[in-house]
């Protein structure tokens, strides 16, 4: 994987020493011997000094951007500036030291983007940057046990080794926050250990519903992934949920690969929603390192002690798919689609949460009034202007007024996502809105026919697919 560093300096010779430091260090990381490092550094210095001295009219201040990149087979330096255009075929600079050490030199005029000088050196030497800092696996036994509070930092490190800094739950990178969650009981945490080394983690996260825990923060260091460590962690976490007599377990399975979906199905969890474009791109070390697509999520759910559901009022046009979802989860709440119109109050009540880190927003409707659609229209305009990628709205299925309002909400551009399930049975219908996104649904991987059915149902109703 490419490693690079970028330095921006003024077109002032006094700053060329900064360039030397950056190039020298990166050439060293690329594995070149000391003599070659000095030759590369002197050659780049010669090129930058020529640019400073010749590329700009007298007295014109400008920036020079230098990018050093280490590839598997070469070391590259790209120098970009906005100096006077020139014809490289007839007026290339001499640069004798640079030409003596570099294997490729190219000069390019890039229009509005200025000019670029490319200097490349093949990595003929065998040395190369060290790889991932993930500790190697041993052949010893792996034990799963409750996490000690002082091991919170090890959870953060496991997340880093598996995801870099792309994991969807940002708190995982704050050991102090994890420690507080463990102590408060909001995170029931288990680690997998090889001797004294923590090599994996999974836990139960509690939010606003004490009867439902989310299976989350599940990751295993890449060298151990072939040893069923993740399965052992999940077995332990599910057993703990049953021991605590929880109503249900929830979870999130990514759609970049099938591993988390298959694991969820192994432990009896069924799909209840497909949340499109839910997270910024996630990077999975050893699985999908170069993922650049926003991550869609399958919400999964398993009842342990199902509640007695109240009567639910699904919108008629989604009643069929909602019944299918409930049937797959093994519960059969009473439905009525006799949504006789009722007088609406003037004011609606809802909360709006903007998740800046994910570029998404959540709207949770508590009660519906005549002002809901005008207010949603204004909220959407503001969220679109803020360049949020997706908006999710949750409507109470126990309220007949929700079913009566769905058509109007969908006319704003929302479409079906699925169910948000509660321990009380007071479940929510989730609709979603994409901000100028035309998704390639073929990139959304699903592991079961039921998930495939849900994906196709949503694709058919996505207004951007028409």
C-alpha positions as CSV (number, residue, x, y, z in Angstrom):
1,X,0.0,0.0,0.0
2,X,1.3,3.5,-0.9
3,X,2.8,5.6,1.9
4,X,3.3,9.2,1.3
5,X,4.0,12.6,2.9
6,X,3.3,16.1,1.6
7,X,5.2,19.3,2.3
8,X,4.2,22.8,1.2
9,X,6.8,25.5,1.3
10,X,7.0,29.1,0.0
11,X,9.1,29.7,-3.2
12,X,11.9,30.9,-0.9
13,X,15.3,29.2,-0.9
14,X,15.4,29.5,2.9
15,X,12.8,26.7,3.1
16,X,14.6,24.2,0.8
17,X,16.2,22.6,3.9
18,X,12.7,21.5,5.0
19,X,12.4,19.7,1.7
20,X,15.7,17.9,2.2
21,X,14.6,16.6,5.6
22,X,11.3,15.2,4.2
23,X,13.0,13.6,1.2
24,X,15.8,12.1,3.2
25,X,13.5,10.5,5.8
26,X,11.1,9.1,3.2
27,X,14.0,7.7,1.1
28,X,15.3,6.0,4.3
29,X,11.8,4.5,4.9
30,X,11.9,3.2,1.4
31,X,14.9,1.2,2.3
32,X,17.6,2.9,0.2
33,X,21.2,2.7,1.5
34,X,22.8,5.8,3.0
35,X,24.7,6.8,-0.1
36,X,21.6,6.5,-2.3
37,X,19.6,8.5,0.2
38,X,22.0,11.4,-0.1
39,X,22.0,11.2,-3.9
40,X,18.2,11.3,-4.0
41,X,18.0,14.1,-1.5
42,X,20.6,16.2,-3.4
43,X,18.8,15.5,-6.7
44,X,15.5,16.6,-5.4
45,X,17.1,19.7,-3.8
46,X,18.5,20.6,-7.2
47,X,15.1,20.3,-8.9
48,X,13.4,22.4,-6.2
49,X,16.1,25.1,-6.2
50,X,15.8,25.4,-10.0
51,X,12.0,25.9,-9.6
52,X,12.5,28.5,-6.9
53,X,15.1,30.4,-9.1
54,X,13.5,30.1,-12.5
55,X,9.8,29.3,-12.4
56,X,8.4,32.5,-11.0
57,X,8.6,36.2,-12.1
58,X,10.7,38.4,-9.8
59,X,8.9,39.3,-6.6
60,X,6.0,36.8,-7.1
61,X,5.3,34.8,-3.9
62,X,3.8,31.4,-4.4
63,X,3.7,27.9,-2.8
64,X,5.5,24.7,-3.9
65,X,3.9,21.4,-3.0
66,X,6.2,18.4,-2.8
67,X,4.8,14.9,-2.3
68,X,7.0,11.9,-1.6
69,X,5.4,8.5,-2.1
70,X,6.7,5.0,-1.5
71,X,5.3,2.3,-3.8
72,X,6.0,-1.4,-3.9
73,X,8.5,-0.9,-6.8
74,X,9.5,2.8,-6.8
75,X,10.1,5.9,-4.8
76,X,8.4,9.0,-6.3
77,X,8.7,12.7,-5.7
78,X,6.1,15.0,-7.3
79,X,6.7,18.8,-7.2
80,X,3.7,21.0,-8.1
81,X,3.8,24.8,-8.5
82,X,2.0,27.6,-10.3
83,X,5.0,29.2,-12.0
84,X,5.4,30.3,-15.6
85,X,4.4,27.7,-18.2
86,X,7.1,26.3,-20.3
87,X,7.6,23.7,-23.1
88,X,9.4,20.7,-21.5
89,X,10.3,19.4,-24.9
90,X,12.4,22.4,-25.8
91,X,13.3,24.0,-22.5
92,X,13.8,21.2,-19.9
93,X,16.2,22.1,-17.1
94,X,19.6,20.4,-17.1
95,X,19.5,19.0,-13.5
96,X,22.6,16.9,-13.8
97,X,22.6,15.5,-10.2
98,X,18.9,14.7,-10.4
99,X,19.3,12.9,-13.8
100,X,22.3,10.9,-12.5
101,X,20.3,9.3,-9.7
102,X,16.6,9.2,-10.9
103,X,15.3,6.5,-13.2
104,X,12.5,8.7,-14.6
105,X,12.0,12.5,-14.8
106,X,8.9,14.1,-16.4
107,X,7.7,17.7,-16.7
108,X,3.9,18.2,-17.2
109,X,1.8,21.4,-17.7
110,X,-1.5,20.7,-15.9
111,X,-3.5,23.7,-16.9
112,X,-5.2,25.5,-14.0
113,X,-3.5,23.0,-11.7
114,X,-0.1,24.5,-12.6
115,X,3.0,22.5,-13.5
116,X,4.3,19.2,-12.1
117,X,7.8,17.7,-12.0
118,X,7.9,14.0,-11.4
119,X,11.1,12.3,-10.2
120,X,11.1,8.5,-9.8
121,X,13.6,6.1,-8.4
122,X,13.2,2.3,-8.8
123,X,13.4,0.3,-5.6
124,X,16.0,-2.1,-6.8
125,X,17.2,-2.7,-3.2
126,X,15.3,-5.4,-1.4
127,X,14.6,-3.3,1.7
128,X,11.2,-1.7,1.9
129,X,9.0,-0.1,4.5
130,X,7.9,-2.4,7.3
131,X,4.4,-3.7,7.0
132,X,1.5,-3.6,9.4
133,X,2.4,-3.4,13.1
134,X,-0.1,-6.1,13.9
135,X,1.5,-8.5,16.3
136,X,2.0,-12.0,14.7
137,X,-0.1,-14.9,15.9
138,X,1.4,-17.5,18.2
139,X,0.4,-21.2,18.2
140,X,-0.8,-21.1,21.8
141,X,-4.4,-21.3,23.1
142,X,-6.7,-18.3,23.0
143,X,-8.9,-17.5,26.0
144,X,-12.1,-15.4,26.0
145,X,-12.8,-13.6,29.3
146,X,-14.3,-10.4,30.7
147,X,-12.3,-7.3,30.0
148,X,-10.4,-5.6,32.8
149,X,-10.9,-1.8,33.0
150,X,-7.2,-1.2,32.4
151,X,-7.4,-3.2,29.2
152,X,-9.6,-0.5,27.5
153,X,-6.6,0.7,25.5
154,X,-6.2,-2.8,24.1
155,X,-9.7,-2.7,22.7
156,X,-8.7,0.6,20.9
157,X,-5.6,-1.1,19.5
158,X,-7.6,-4.1,18.2
159,X,-9.9,-1.7,16.4
160,X,-6.9,0.0,14.9
161,X,-5.3,-3.2,13.7
162,X,-8.6,-4.3,12.1
163,X,-10.0,-1.0,10.8
164,X,-7.3,1.7,11.0
165,X,-9.3,4.8,12.0
166,X,-12.4,3.9,10.0
167,X,-14.5,2.0,12.5
168,X,-18.0,3.3,12.7
169,X,-18.2,3.8,16.5
170,X,-15.8,6.6,17.2
171,X,-15.7,6.0,20.9
172,X,-13.7,2.9,20.3
173,X,-10.6,5.1,19.8
174,X,-11.0,6.7,23.2
175,X,-9.7,4.3,25.9
176,X,-10.9,6.6,28.7
177,X,-14.4,6.5,27.3
178,X,-14.4,2.7,26.9
179,X,-13.1,2.4,30.5
180,X,-16.0,4.6,31.7
181,X,-18.6,2.5,29.7
182,X,-17.2,-0.7,31.1
183,X,-17.4,0.6,34.7
184,X,-20.9,2.0,34.2
185,X,-22.2,-1.3,32.7
186,X,-23.2,0.4,29.4
187,X,-20.6,-1.9,27.8
188,X,-20.4,-5.5,28.8
189,X,-17.0,-6.3,27.4
190,X,-15.1,-9.5,26.5
191,X,-11.6,-9.9,25.2
192,X,-9.8,-12.8,23.5
193,X,-6.2,-13.1,24.9
194,X,-3.2,-15.1,23.7
195,X,-1.1,-15.3,26.9
196,X,-0.9,-11.7,28.0
197,X,-1.8,-10.2,24.6
198,X,-5.3,-9.0,23.8
199,X,-6.0,-10.1,20.2
200,X,-9.8,-9.6,19.9
201,X,-12.9,-8.1,21.4
202,X,-16.7,-8.2,21.4
203,X,-19.3,-6.7,23.7
204,X,-22.8,-5.7,24.5
205,X,-23.6,-2.0,24.1
206,X,-26.6,-0.5,25.9
207,X,-28.3,2.7,24.6
208,X,-31.7,4.0,25.5
209,X,-33.5,0.7,25.6
210,X,-32.4,-1.4,28.6
211,X,-34.0,-4.5,27.3
212,X,-32.0,-4.6,24.0
213,X,-28.3,-4.7,23.7
214,X,-26.3,-4.2,20.6
215,X,-23.6,-6.8,19.8
216,X,-20.8,-4.5,18.8
217,X,-17.1,-3.6,18.9
218,X,-16.4,-7.0,17.4
219,X,-12.9,-7.4,15.8
220,X,-10.0,-9.8,15.8
221,X,-6.4,-9.0,14.9
222,X,-5.9,-10.2,11.3
223,X,-3.3,-13.0,12.1
224,X,-5.9,-14.7,14.3
225,X,-8.9,-14.6,11.9
226,X,-8.5,-18.2,10.8
227,X,-8.7,-19.6,14.3
228,X,-12.5,-19.1,15.1
229,X,-11.6,-16.4,17.7
230,X,-14.5,-14.2,16.5
231,X,-16.9,-17.1,16.7
232,X,-15.8,-17.8,20.3
233,X,-16.2,-14.1,21.2
234,X,-19.7,-14.0,19.7
235,X,-20.7,-17.2,21.5
236,X,-19.6,-15.7,24.8
237,X,-21.5,-12.5,24.2
238,X,-24.7,-14.2,23.2
239,X,-24.6,-16.4,26.2
240,X,-24.1,-13.3,28.4
241,X,-27.2,-11.7,26.9
242,X,-29.2,-14.9,27.6
243,X,-27.9,-15.0,31.1
244,X,-29.1,-11.4,31.7
245,X,-32.5,-12.3,30.4
246,X,-32.5,-9.5,27.8
247,X,-35.5,-9.2,25.5
248,X,-33.4,-9.1,22.4
249,X,-30.1,-8.6,20.7
250,X,-29.4,-6.1,17.9
251,X,-26.5,-5.7,15.6
252,X,-25.1,-4.1,12.5
253,X,-23.6,-6.1,9.6
254,X,-21.6,-4.4,6.9
255,X,-22.3,-4.9,3.2
256,X,-18.7,-4.6,1.9
257,X,-18.1,-8.2,2.7
258,X,-20.2,-11.2,4.0
259,X,-18.3,-12.2,7.1
260,X,-20.3,-10.2,9.7
261,X,-23.6,-11.1,8.0
262,X,-22.8,-14.8,8.1
263,X,-21.7,-14.5,11.7
264,X,-25.0,-12.8,12.6
265,X,-27.0,-15.5,10.9
266,X,-25.0,-18.2,12.7
267,X,-26.3,-16.8,16.0
268,X,-29.9,-16.6,14.9
269,X,-30.1,-13.0,14.0
270,X,-32.3,-11.9,11.1
271,X,-32.3,-8.8,8.9
272,X,-34.8,-6.0,9.9
273,X,-33.5,-3.0,7.9
274,X,-31.0,-2.0,5.2
275,X,-29.6,1.4,6.0
276,X,-28.0,2.7,2.8
277,X,-24.9,4.9,2.9
278,X,-24.9,4.7,6.7
279,X,-21.2,5.3,7.3
280,X,-18.1,6.8,5.7
281,X,-16.0,4.2,4.0
282,X,-14.7,1.5,6.3
283,X,-11.3,-0.1,5.8
284,X,-11.0,-3.8,6.7
285,X,-7.3,-4.8,7.1
286,X,-6.8,-7.9,5.0
287,X,-10.4,-7.9,3.7
288,X,-11.2,-4.7,1.9
289,X,-8.2,-2.4,2.5
290,X,-9.0,0.0,-0.4
291,X,-12.8,0.4,0.1
292,X,-13.8,3.9,-1.0
293,X,-17.6,3.4,-1.0
294,X,-19.8,4.7,1.8
295,X,-20.8,1.7,3.9
296,X,-24.4,0.4,3.9
297,X,-25.5,-1.6,6.9
298,X,-27.9,-4.5,7.4
299,X,-29.5,-4.0,10.8
300,X,-30.0,-7.5,12.4
301,X,-32.0,-8.6,15.4
302,X,-32.8,-11.6,17.5
303,X,-35.5,-11.9,20.1
304,X,-34.5,-13.8,23.3
305,X,-37.8,-13.2,25.2
306,X,-40.2,-11.6,22.8
307,X,-42.5,-8.9,24.1
308,X,-46.3,-8.9,23.9
309,X,-46.7,-6.5,20.9
310,X,-49.4,-3.9,20.9
311,X,-51.5,-3.4,17.7
312,X,-49.3,-1.9,15.0
313,X,-50.5,0.3,12.1
314,X,-48.2,-0.2,9.1
315,X,-48.8,1.7,5.9
316,X,-50.8,-0.5,3.6
317,X,-48.2,-0.5,0.8
318,X,-45.4,-1.7,3.2
319,X,-47.5,-4.1,5.3
320,X,-46.4,-7.1,3.3
321,X,-42.7,-6.6,3.6
322,X,-43.0,-5.7,7.3
323,X,-44.9,-8.9,7.9
324,X,-42.2,-10.9,6.2
325,X,-39.5,-9.3,8.4
326,X,-41.5,-10.1,11.6
327,X,-42.1,-13.6,10.5
328,X,-38.4,-14.2,9.9
329,X,-37.8,-13.0,13.4
330,X,-40.3,-15.4,14.8
331,X,-42.9,-12.9,16.1
332,X,-46.4,-12.1,14.8
333,X,-47.6,-8.7,16.1
334,X,-51.2,-7.8,15.4
335,X,-51.5,-5.5,12.3
336,X,-54.3,-3.3,11.3
337,X,-54.3,-1.3,8.1
338,X,-57.7,0.3,8.9
339,X,-56.1,3.7,9.4
340,X,-59.2,5.9,9.6
341,X,-58.2,9.5,9.4
342,X,-58.0,11.3,12.7
343,X,-57.7,14.9,13.5
344,X,-54.1,16.0,13.8
345,X,-52.8,18.4,16.4
346,X,-51.1,21.5,15.0
347,X,-47.6,20.7,16.4
348,X,-45.5,17.7,15.7
349,X,-42.8,16.6,18.2
350,X,-39.5,15.1,16.9
351,X,-35.8,15.2,17.6
352,X,-33.1,15.7,15.0
353,X,-29.6,14.5,15.5
354,X,-26.8,15.3,13.0
355,X,-24.0,12.8,13.0
356,X,-21.2,15.0,11.5
357,X,-18.6,12.2,11.6
358,X,-20.8,10.0,9.4
359,X,-22.4,12.9,7.4
360,X,-25.8,11.6,8.3
361,X,-28.8,12.7,10.3
362,X,-31.5,10.9,12.4
363,X,-35.1,12.2,12.9
364,X,-37.1,10.5,15.6
365,X,-40.8,11.4,15.5
366,X,-42.7,11.2,18.7
367,X,-46.0,12.7,17.6
368,X,-47.4,13.9,14.3
369,X,-49.1,17.2,13.7
370,X,-50.2,19.2,10.7
371,X,-46.9,21.0,10.6
372,X,-44.8,17.8,10.1
373,X,-44.4,17.9,6.3
374,X,-43.6,21.7,6.0
375,X,-41.0,21.3,8.9
376,X,-39.5,18.2,7.3
377,X,-39.2,20.0,4.0
378,X,-37.3,22.8,5.7
379,X,-35.1,20.4,7.6
380,X,-34.2,18.5,4.4
381,X,-33.3,21.8,2.7
382,X,-30.9,22.6,5.5
383,X,-29.4,19.1,5.7
384,X,-28.9,19.0,1.9
385,X,-27.2,22.4,2.0
386,X,-24.9,21.0,4.8
387,X,-24.0,18.2,2.3
388,X,-25.1,15.4,4.5
389,X,-25.2,12.1,2.6
390,X,-28.2,10.4,4.2
391,X,-31.1,11.1,6.5
392,X,-33.1,8.5,8.4
393,X,-36.6,9.1,9.9
394,X,-38.2,6.8,12.5
395,X,-42.0,6.8,12.9
396,X,-44.0,5.0,15.7
397,X,-45.9,2.1,14.2
398,X,-48.2,2.2,17.3
399,X,-49.7,5.5,16.0
400,X,-52.3,5.3,13.3
401,X,-51.3,8.8,12.2
402,X,-47.9,7.5,11.2
403,X,-49.3,5.2,8.6
404,X,-51.5,8.0,7.3
405,X,-48.4,10.3,6.9
406,X,-46.0,7.9,5.1
407,X,-47.1,8.8,1.6
408,X,-46.5,12.5,2.2
409,X,-43.1,11.8,3.7
410,X,-42.2,9.6,0.8
411,X,-43.2,12.3,-1.6
412,X,-40.3,14.3,-0.1
413,X,-37.9,11.7,-1.3
414,X,-37.8,9.3,1.6
415,X,-38.2,5.6,0.9
416,X,-38.4,2.3,2.8
417,X,-35.5,1.1,5.0
418,X,-37.0,-1.3,7.5
419,X,-37.8,-1.6,11.2
420,X,-36.2,-0.3,14.4
421,X,-37.3,-2.7,17.0
422,X,-37.9,-2.1,20.7
423,X,-38.0,-4.3,23.8
424,X,-41.6,-3.1,24.5
425,X,-42.9,-4.0,21.1
426,X,-43.5,-0.3,20.3
427,X,-41.5,-0.6,17.1
428,X,-40.6,2.1,14.6
429,X,-40.8,2.3,10.8
430,X,-37.6,3.6,9.3
431,X,-37.5,5.5,6.0
432,X,-34.3,6.9,4.4
433,X,-33.3,9.7,2.2
434,X,-30.2,9.9,0.0
435,X,-28.8,13.3,-0.8
436,X,-27.9,13.2,-4.6
437,X,-26.6,9.6,-4.4
438,X,-27.2,7.1,-7.1
439,X,-26.1,3.8,-5.5
440,X,-24.8,0.8,-7.3
441,X,-26.9,-1.8,-5.6
442,X,-24.7,-4.6,-7.1
443,X,-21.9,-3.5,-4.7
444,X,-24.1,-4.1,-1.7
445,X,-23.3,-7.7,-0.8
446,X,-25.9,-9.8,1.1
447,X,-25.5,-13.3,2.5
448,X,-29.1,-14.6,2.5
449,X,-32.1,-14.8,0.3
450,X,-34.1,-12.8,2.9
451,X,-31.5,-10.0,2.8
452,X,-31.6,-10.1,-1.0
453,X,-35.3,-9.8,-1.0
454,X,-35.1,-6.7,1.3
455,X,-32.4,-5.2,-0.9
456,X,-34.5,-5.6,-4.1
457,X,-37.6,-4.2,-2.3
458,X,-35.6,-1.1,-1.4
459,X,-34.0,-0.7,-4.8
460,X,-37.4,-0.7,-6.4
461,X,-38.5,2.2,-4.2
462,X,-35.3,4.2,-4.3
463,X,-36.3,7.4,-6.3
464,X,-32.7,7.7,-7.6
465,X,-33.0,4.3,-9.3
466,X,-35.9,5.4,-11.6
